[in-house]
Amino acid sequence: MDYIDRVLEKLKEWARKLIEALLGPEAEPEPEPIPIPVDDRRTRRHR
């Protein structure tokens, strides 16, 4: 049984490497943009 498990792990590893070679590495989620506070008070004075 241990031999079969090792063979399956190797097959999974080879399949992952093959997919990465064909499609590129796994897509990482894009980081969420950081909100930048805007000082609204200056623009209101000029109106």
N, CA, C, O and CB atoms as a CASP TS submission, in Angstrom:
PFRMAT TS
TARGET T0000
AUTHOR 0000-0000-0000
METHOD Language model
MODEL 1
PARENT N/A
ATOM      1  N   MET     1       0.828  -1.198   0.000  1.00  0.00           N
ATOM      2  CA  MET     1       0.000   0.000   0.000  1.00  0.00           C
ATOM      3  C   MET     1       0.867   1.256   0.000  1.00  0.00           C
ATOM      4  O   MET     1       0.548   2.236  -0.672  1.00  0.00           O
ATOM      5  CB  MET     1      -0.939   0.002   1.211  1.00  0.00           C
ATOM      6  N   ASP     2       1.957   1.223   0.750  1.00  0.00           N
ATOM      7  CA  ASP     2       2.844   2.379   0.838  1.00  0.00           C
ATOM      8  C   ASP     2       3.440   2.704  -0.524  1.00  0.00           C
ATOM      9  O   ASP     2       3.609   3.872  -0.874  1.00  0.00           O
ATOM     10  CB  ASP     2       3.961   2.125   1.858  1.00  0.00           C
ATOM     11  N   TYR     3       3.756   1.667  -1.288  1.00  0.00           N
ATOM     12  CA  TYR     3       4.324   1.858  -2.625  1.00  0.00           C
ATOM     13  C   TYR     3       3.325   2.590  -3.533  1.00  0.00           C
ATOM     14  O   TYR     3       3.699   3.507  -4.264  1.00  0.00           O
ATOM     15  CB  TYR     3       4.718   0.493  -3.246  1.00  0.00           C
ATOM     16  N   ILE     4       2.066   2.177  -3.479  1.00  0.00           N
ATOM     17  CA  ILE     4       1.021   2.805  -4.301  1.00  0.00           C
ATOM     18  C   ILE     4       0.866   4.271  -3.924  1.00  0.00           C
ATOM     19  O   ILE     4       0.727   5.127  -4.798  1.00  0.00           O
ATOM     20  CB  ILE     4      -0.330   2.064  -4.136  1.00  0.00           C
ATOM     21  N   ASP     5       0.890   4.567  -2.623  1.00  0.00           N
ATOM     22  CA  ASP     5       0.773   5.961  -2.168  1.00  0.00           C
ATOM     23  C   ASP     5       1.923   6.809  -2.709  1.00  0.00           C
ATOM     24  O   ASP     5       1.710   7.939  -3.149  1.00  0.00           O
ATOM     25  CB  ASP     5       0.748   6.025  -0.626  1.00  0.00           C
ATOM     26  N   ARG     6       3.137   6.269  -2.675  1.00  0.00           N
ATOM     27  CA  ARG     6       4.298   7.014  -3.194  1.00  0.00           C
ATOM     28  C   ARG     6       4.172   7.253  -4.698  1.00  0.00           C
ATOM     29  O   ARG     6       4.499   8.334  -5.188  1.00  0.00           O
ATOM     30  CB  ARG     6       5.605   6.252  -2.892  1.00  0.00           C
ATOM     31  N   VAL     7       3.697   6.241  -5.426  1.00  0.00           N
ATOM     32  CA  VAL     7       3.527   6.387  -6.867  1.00  0.00           C
ATOM     33  C   VAL     7       2.470   7.440  -7.165  1.00  0.00           C
ATOM     34  O   VAL     7       2.654   8.263  -8.062  1.00  0.00           O
ATOM     35  CB  VAL     7       3.143   5.042  -7.510  1.00  0.00           C
ATOM     36  N   LEU     8       1.362   7.426  -6.423  1.00  0.00           N
ATOM     37  CA  LEU     8       0.303   8.419  -6.629  1.00  0.00           C
ATOM     38  C   LEU     8       0.804   9.829  -6.337  1.00  0.00           C
ATOM     39  O   LEU     8       0.470  10.768  -7.059  1.00  0.00           O
ATOM     40  CB  LEU     8      -0.907   8.100  -5.745  1.00  0.00           C
ATOM     41  N   GLU     9       1.598   9.981  -5.291  1.00  0.00           N
ATOM     42  CA  GLU     9       2.153  11.301  -4.969  1.00  0.00           C
ATOM     43  C   GLU     9       3.060  11.796  -6.094  1.00  0.00           C
ATOM     44  O   GLU     9       3.010  12.970  -6.462  1.00  0.00           O
ATOM     45  CB  GLU     9       2.937  11.248  -3.640  1.00  0.00           C
ATOM     46  N   LYS    10       3.890  10.901  -6.644  1.00  0.00           N
ATOM     47  CA  LYS    10       4.764  11.287  -7.752  1.00  0.00           C
ATOM     48  C   LYS    10       3.933  11.692  -8.967  1.00  0.00           C
ATOM     49  O   LYS    10       4.252  12.675  -9.636  1.00  0.00           O
ATOM     50  CB  LYS    10       5.720  10.132  -8.117  1.00  0.00           C
ATOM     51  N   LEU    11       2.874  10.942  -9.254  1.00  0.00           N
ATOM     52  CA  LEU    11       2.019  11.276 -10.391  1.00  0.00           C
ATOM     53  C   LEU    11       1.361  12.634 -10.206  1.00  0.00           C
ATOM     54  O   LEU    11       1.264  13.411 -11.155  1.00  0.00           O
ATOM     55  CB  LEU    11       0.953  10.203 -10.589  1.00  0.00           C
ATOM     56  N   LYS    12       0.910  12.925  -8.992  1.00  0.00           N
ATOM     57  CA  LYS    12       0.306  14.230  -8.708  1.00  0.00           C
ATOM     58  C   LYS    12       1.330  15.345  -8.917  1.00  0.00           C
ATOM     59  O   LYS    12       1.021  16.387  -9.497  1.00  0.00           O
ATOM     60  CB  LYS    12      -0.248  14.273  -7.262  1.00  0.00           C
ATOM     61  N   GLU    13       2.543  15.112  -8.441  1.00  0.00           N
ATOM     62  CA  GLU    13       3.605  16.113  -8.578  1.00  0.00           C
ATOM     63  C   GLU    13       3.926  16.359 -10.048  1.00  0.00           C
ATOM     64  O   GLU    13       4.060  17.507 -10.471  1.00  0.00           O
ATOM     65  CB  GLU    13       4.871  15.664  -7.826  1.00  0.00           C
ATOM     66  N   TRP    14       4.050  15.281 -10.830  1.00  0.00           N
ATOM     67  CA  TRP    14       4.333  15.425 -12.259  1.00  0.00           C
ATOM     68  C   TRP    14       3.192  16.132 -12.981  1.00  0.00           C
ATOM     69  O   TRP    14       3.431  16.973 -13.847  1.00  0.00           O
ATOM     70  CB  TRP    14       4.582  14.057 -12.893  1.00  0.00           C
ATOM     71  N   ALA    15       1.957  15.797 -12.629  1.00  0.00           N
ATOM     72  CA  ALA    15       0.801  16.431 -13.267  1.00  0.00           C
ATOM     73  C   ALA    15       0.782  17.923 -12.952  1.00  0.00           C
ATOM     74  O   ALA    15       0.506  18.740 -13.830  1.00  0.00           O
ATOM     75  CB  ALA    15      -0.516  15.765 -12.802  1.00  0.00           C
ATOM     76  N   ARG    16       1.073  18.280 -11.706  1.00  0.00           N
ATOM     77  CA  ARG    16       1.100  19.701 -11.318  1.00  0.00           C
ATOM     78  C   ARG    16       2.189  20.444 -12.090  1.00  0.00           C
ATOM     79  O   ARG    16       1.963  21.558 -12.564  1.00  0.00           O
ATOM     80  CB  ARG    16       1.333  19.849  -9.789  1.00  0.00           C
ATOM     81  N   LYS    17       3.371  19.832 -12.217  1.00  0.00           N
ATOM     82  CA  LYS    17       4.462  20.464 -12.967  1.00  0.00           C
ATOM     83  C   LYS    17       4.101  20.607 -14.444  1.00  0.00           C
ATOM     84  O   LYS    17       4.420  21.621 -15.066  1.00  0.00           O
ATOM     85  CB  LYS    17       5.757  19.649 -12.818  1.00  0.00           C
ATOM     86  N   LEU    18       3.445  19.608 -15.000  1.00  0.00           N
ATOM     87  CA  LEU    18       3.040  19.662 -16.404  1.00  0.00           C
ATOM     88  C   LEU    18       2.022  20.772 -16.629  1.00  0.00           C
ATOM     89  O   LEU    18       2.134  21.528 -17.593  1.00  0.00           O
ATOM     90  CB  LEU    18       2.460  18.314 -16.851  1.00  0.00           C
ATOM     91  N   ILE    19       1.039  20.876 -15.756  1.00  0.00           N
ATOM     92  CA  ILE    19       0.021  21.916 -15.874  1.00  0.00           C
ATOM     93  C   ILE    19       0.654  23.294 -15.732  1.00  0.00           C
ATOM     94  O   ILE    19       0.312  24.212 -16.478  1.00  0.00           O
ATOM     95  CB  ILE    19      -1.081  21.722 -14.817  1.00  0.00           C
ATOM     96  N   GLU    20       1.575  23.447 -14.779  1.00  0.00           N
ATOM     97  CA  GLU    20       2.252  24.737 -14.616  1.00  0.00           C
ATOM     98  C   GLU    20       3.068  25.082 -15.853  1.00  0.00           C
ATOM     99  O   GLU    20       3.130  26.247 -16.246  1.00  0.00           O
ATOM    100  CB  GLU    20       3.157  24.717 -13.378  1.00  0.00           C
ATOM    101  N   ALA    21       3.691  24.090 -16.466  1.00  0.00           N
ATOM    102  CA  ALA    21       4.488  24.352 -17.659  1.00  0.00           C
ATOM    103  C   ALA    21       3.606  24.769 -18.831  1.00  0.00           C
ATOM    104  O   ALA    21       4.003  25.603 -19.645  1.00  0.00           O
ATOM    105  CB  ALA    21       5.306  23.119 -18.031  1.00  0.00           C
ATOM    106  N   LEU    22       2.414  24.192 -18.917  1.00  0.00           N
ATOM    107  CA  LEU    22       1.519  24.500 -20.034  1.00  0.00           C
ATOM    108  C   LEU    22       0.734  25.791 -19.804  1.00  0.00           C
ATOM    109  O   LEU    22       0.578  26.596 -20.722  1.00  0.00           O
ATOM    110  CB  LEU    22       0.555  23.347 -20.259  1.00  0.00           C
ATOM    111  N   LEU    23       0.248  25.984 -18.600  1.00  0.00           N
ATOM    112  CA  LEU    23      -0.653  27.108 -18.323  1.00  0.00           C
ATOM    113  C   LEU    23      -0.018  28.205 -17.500  1.00  0.00           C
ATOM    114  O   LEU    23      -0.618  29.267 -17.334  1.00  0.00           O
ATOM    115  CB  LEU    23      -1.871  26.619 -17.619  1.00  0.00           C
ATOM    116  N   GLY    24       1.161  27.986 -16.985  1.00  0.00           N
ATOM    117  CA  GLY    24       1.791  28.957 -16.108  1.00  0.00           C
ATOM    118  C   GLY    24       1.491  28.592 -14.667  1.00  0.00           C
ATOM    119  O   GLY    24       0.683  27.703 -14.401  1.00  0.00           O
ATOM    120  N   PRO    25       2.146  29.281 -13.732  1.00  0.00           N
ATOM    121  CA  PRO    25       1.919  28.976 -12.311  1.00  0.00           C
ATOM    122  C   PRO    25       0.492  29.307 -11.906  1.00  0.00           C
ATOM    123  O   PRO    25      -0.212  30.043 -12.597  1.00  0.00           O
ATOM    124  CB  PRO    25       2.908  29.750 -11.426  1.00  0.00           C
ATOM    125  N   GLU    26       0.082  28.752 -10.780  1.00  0.00           N
ATOM    126  CA  GLU    26      -1.266  29.005 -10.266  1.00  0.00           C
ATOM    127  C   GLU    26      -1.467  30.497 -10.079  1.00  0.00           C
ATOM    128  O   GLU    26      -0.583  31.209  -9.603  1.00  0.00           O
ATOM    129  CB  GLU    26      -1.504  28.257  -8.933  1.00  0.00           C
ATOM    130  N   ALA    27      -2.631  30.945 -10.460  1.00  0.00           N
ATOM    131  CA  ALA    27      -2.931  32.374 -10.338  1.00  0.00           C
ATOM    132  C   ALA    27      -3.093  32.736  -8.870  1.00  0.00           C
ATOM    133  O   ALA    27      -3.838  32.088  -8.135  1.00  0.00           O
ATOM    134  CB  ALA    27      -4.211  32.745 -11.134  1.00  0.00           C
ATOM    135  N   GLU    28      -2.392  33.770  -8.458  1.00  0.00           N
ATOM    136  CA  GLU    28      -2.532  34.243  -7.087  1.00  0.00           C
ATOM    137  C   GLU    28      -3.622  35.300  -7.054  1.00  0.00           C
ATOM    138  O   GLU    28      -3.727  36.113  -7.972  1.00  0.00           O
ATOM    139  CB  GLU    28      -1.187  34.809  -6.539  1.00  0.00           C
ATOM    140  N   PRO    29      -4.430  35.295  -6.013  1.00  0.00           N
ATOM    141  CA  PRO    29      -5.461  36.327  -5.946  1.00  0.00           C
ATOM    142  C   PRO    29      -4.837  37.713  -5.881  1.00  0.00           C
ATOM    143  O   PRO    29      -3.814  37.914  -5.225  1.00  0.00           O
ATOM    144  CB  PRO    29      -6.371  36.101  -4.734  1.00  0.00           C
ATOM    145  N   GLU    30      -5.454  38.659  -6.560  1.00  0.00           N
ATOM    146  CA  GLU    30      -4.912  40.018  -6.563  1.00  0.00           C
ATOM    147  C   GLU    30      -5.126  40.645  -5.193  1.00  0.00           C
ATOM    148  O   GLU    30      -6.187  40.483  -4.590  1.00  0.00           O
ATOM    149  CB  GLU    30      -5.575  40.884  -7.673  1.00  0.00           C
ATOM    150  N   PRO    31      -4.127  41.355  -4.706  1.00  0.00           N
ATOM    151  CA  PRO    31      -4.310  42.006  -3.404  1.00  0.00           C
ATOM    152  C   PRO    31      -5.370  43.095  -3.512  1.00  0.00           C
ATOM    153  O   PRO    31      -5.501  43.768  -4.535  1.00  0.00           O
ATOM    154  CB  PRO    31      -2.974  42.602  -2.891  1.00  0.00           C
ATOM    155  N   GLU    32      -6.122  43.247  -2.420  1.00  0.00           N
ATOM    156  CA  GLU    32      -7.152  44.276  -2.420  1.00  0.00           C
ATOM    157  C   GLU    32      -6.501  45.648  -2.359  1.00  0.00           C
ATOM    158  O   GLU    32      -5.523  45.835  -1.635  1.00  0.00           O
ATOM    159  CB  GLU    32      -8.127  44.083  -1.238  1.00  0.00           C
ATOM    160  N   PRO    33      -7.030  46.613  -3.113  1.00  0.00           N
ATOM    161  CA  PRO    33      -6.442  47.951  -3.074  1.00  0.00           C
ATOM    162  C   PRO    33      -6.605  48.584  -1.700  1.00  0.00           C
ATOM    163  O   PRO    33      -7.613  48.379  -1.024  1.00  0.00           O
ATOM    164  CB  PRO    33      -7.076  48.843  -4.140  1.00  0.00           C
ATOM    165  N   ILE    34      -5.621  49.340  -1.304  1.00  0.00           N
ATOM    166  CA  ILE    34      -5.662  50.013  -0.007  1.00  0.00           C
ATOM    167  C   ILE    34      -6.352  51.359  -0.205  1.00  0.00           C
ATOM    168  O   ILE    34      -5.917  52.159  -1.034  1.00  0.00           O
ATOM    169  CB  ILE    34      -4.217  50.195   0.598  1.00  0.00           C
ATOM    170  N   PRO    35      -7.417  51.617   0.542  1.00  0.00           N
ATOM    171  CA  PRO    35      -8.096  52.908   0.383  1.00  0.00           C
ATOM    172  C   PRO    35      -7.200  54.054   0.845  1.00  0.00           C
ATOM    173  O   PRO    35      -6.565  53.973   1.897  1.00  0.00           O
ATOM    174  CB  PRO    35      -9.418  52.922   1.171  1.00  0.00           C
ATOM    175  N   ILE    36      -7.154  55.111   0.056  1.00  0.00           N
ATOM    176  CA  ILE    36      -6.338  56.269   0.384  1.00  0.00           C
ATOM    177  C   ILE    36      -7.263  57.387   0.849  1.00  0.00           C
ATOM    178  O   ILE    36      -8.125  57.827   0.089  1.00  0.00           O
ATOM    179  CB  ILE    36      -5.474  56.719  -0.836  1.00  0.00           C
ATOM    180  N   PRO    37      -7.097  57.853   2.087  1.00  0.00           N
ATOM    181  CA  PRO    37      -7.984  58.923   2.569  1.00  0.00           C
ATOM    182  C   PRO    37      -7.733  60.222   1.795  1.00  0.00           C
ATOM    183  O   PRO    37      -6.592  60.577   1.499  1.00  0.00           O
ATOM    184  CB  PRO    37      -7.775  59.159   4.089  1.00  0.00           C
ATOM    185  N   VAL    38      -8.802  60.902   1.482  1.00  0.00           N
ATOM    186  CA  VAL    38      -8.704  62.156   0.745  1.00  0.00           C
ATOM    187  C   VAL    38      -9.201  63.264   1.651  1.00  0.00           C
ATOM    188  O   VAL    38     -10.268  63.157   2.254  1.00  0.00           O
ATOM    189  CB  VAL    38      -9.518  62.107  -0.590  1.00  0.00           C
ATOM    190  N   ASP    39      -8.419  64.328   1.741  1.00  0.00           N
ATOM    191  CA  ASP    39      -8.824  65.471   2.555  1.00  0.00           C
ATOM    192  C   ASP    39      -9.793  66.306   1.726  1.00  0.00           C
ATOM    193  O   ASP    39      -9.385  67.066   0.848  1.00  0.00           O
ATOM    194  CB  ASP    39      -7.583  66.323   3.018  1.00  0.00           C
ATOM    195  N   ASP    40     -11.067  66.152   2.017  1.00  0.00           N
ATOM    196  CA  ASP    40     -12.127  66.796   1.243  1.00  0.00           C
ATOM    197  C   ASP    40     -12.322  68.262   1.645  1.00  0.00           C
ATOM    198  O   ASP    40     -12.946  69.023   0.906  1.00  0.00           O
ATOM    199  CB  ASP    40     -13.437  66.034   1.417  1.00  0.00           C
ATOM    200  N   ARG    41     -11.808  68.658   2.779  1.00  0.00           N
ATOM    201  CA  ARG    41     -12.081  70.003   3.297  1.00  0.00           C
ATOM    202  C   ARG    41     -11.519  71.102   2.397  1.00  0.00           C
ATOM    203  O   ARG    41     -12.155  72.144   2.236  1.00  0.00           O
ATOM    204  CB  ARG    41     -11.502  70.147   4.692  1.00  0.00           C
ATOM    205  N   ARG    42     -10.354  70.895   1.814  1.00  0.00           N
ATOM    206  CA  ARG    42      -9.740  71.930   0.971  1.00  0.00           C
ATOM    207  C   ARG    42     -10.592  72.224  -0.260  1.00  0.00           C
ATOM    208  O   ARG    42     -10.755  73.388  -0.628  1.00  0.00           O
ATOM    209  CB  ARG    42      -8.332  71.500   0.538  1.00  0.00           C
ATOM    210  N   THR    43     -11.129  71.211  -0.889  1.00  0.00           N
ATOM    211  CA  THR    43     -11.882  71.430  -2.126  1.00  0.00           C
ATOM    212  C   THR    43     -13.227  72.112  -1.840  1.00  0.00           C
ATOM    213  O   THR    43     -13.750  72.812  -2.707  1.00  0.00           O
ATOM    214  CB  THR    43     -12.109  70.091  -2.856  1.00  0.00           C
ATOM    215  N   ARG    44     -13.787  71.925  -0.663  1.00  0.00           N
ATOM    216  CA  ARG    44     -15.088  72.528  -0.355  1.00  0.00           C
ATOM    217  C   ARG    44     -14.957  74.036  -0.106  1.00  0.00           C
ATOM    218  O   ARG    44     -15.905  74.778  -0.362  1.00  0.00           O
ATOM    219  CB  ARG    44     -15.714  71.843   0.875  1.00  0.00           C
ATOM    220  N   ARG    45     -13.825  74.494   0.378  1.00  0.00           N
ATOM    221  CA  ARG    45     -13.645  75.919   0.680  1.00  0.00           C
ATOM    222  C   ARG    45     -13.656  76.780  -0.581  1.00  0.00           C
ATOM    223  O   ARG    45     -14.124  77.918  -0.558  1.00  0.00           O
ATOM    224  CB  ARG    45     -12.337  76.133   1.434  1.00  0.00           C
ATOM    225  N   HIS    46     -13.140  76.234  -1.674  1.00  0.00           N
ATOM    226  CA  HIS    46     -13.023  77.036  -2.900  1.00  0.00           C
ATOM    227  C   HIS    46     -14.324  77.163  -3.667  1.00  0.00           C
ATOM    228  O   HIS    46     -14.390  77.938  -4.620  1.00  0.00           O
ATOM    229  CB  HIS    46     -11.985  76.442  -3.799  1.00  0.00           C
ATOM    230  N   ARG    47     -15.326  76.457  -3.302  1.00  0.00           N
ATOM    231  CA  ARG    47     -16.568  76.499  -4.066  1.00  0.00           C
ATOM    232  C   ARG    47     -17.468  77.596  -3.591  1.00  0.00           C
ATOM    233  O   ARG    47     -18.562  77.774  -4.127  1.00  0.00           O
ATOM    234  CB  ARG    47     -17.288  75.184  -3.985  1.00  0.00           C
TER
END
